[in-house]
Amino acid sequence: MTFHIIIPARFESSRLPGKPLLDIAGKPMIQHVYERGMEAGAASVTVATDNLRVEEVVRDFGGNACLTNDRHVSGTDRLAEAAQIIGLSDSDLVVNLQGDEPLMPASLITSVAESLKNDKNAVVATASVLIDDPAQINDPHVVKVVVDRFGHALYFSRAGIPFYRDAEIDDVEMPHRVFRHIGLYAYRCGYLAEYTQLEHCNLEHIEALEQLRVLWHGGKIAVIEASEEPGHGVDTPEDLQRVRDLLEA
């Protein structure tokens, strides 16, 4: 199977300025993410950035990079522009690997791409993992997903879904199976270009989850269950220290 990986890497971050270049175990974070992409067996891996310094650093460690518009409001918009810049065709599969996921398992990246390739009814593929910590169910920072019998997403939410009417959440026992969404996506490039032109919907703004635009317009999102728990992404200084400790060990 042939697929490509694009890593959107925005330089500015309100909580972690210059995030792609932060040092983790002697390498910039973006290099760790790039290496995960290479391990996945993609035909190409490209960092899409709005910053000349990030582009320079990627090229210095031997990676591919392209400069994109600095006014993109989402990583998906940056992904679509990068796919055009590097000349991907409408039928090509591309995986959006977020630039702050240095511990993303390479096997999961490959599996998400395979899922889209094998599911002709889906326009996007993504992943989930079973939640084993009851505290995460109602945590708005943890996105939940429910799927239909065919493994297609019914809804994504920051709320606890599905809501179990006849039980209370406590720290002792999980009353039912709840799945956390993993922010890893595969697209066919033709649909990716279409997606950026779709009308926005209220749901994506209410939940602050842009994948709801796909569902609102009737598109199918294939959701695979991860066989292994992805490592921590880096959103906060605490996340950064946690990942540093893991990789330095």
Summary of the structure (lengths in Angstrom):
residues: 249
radius of gyration: 17.8
end to end distance: 34.0
largest distance: 57.1
contacts: 822
relative contact order: 0.18
helix: 32%
strand: 22%
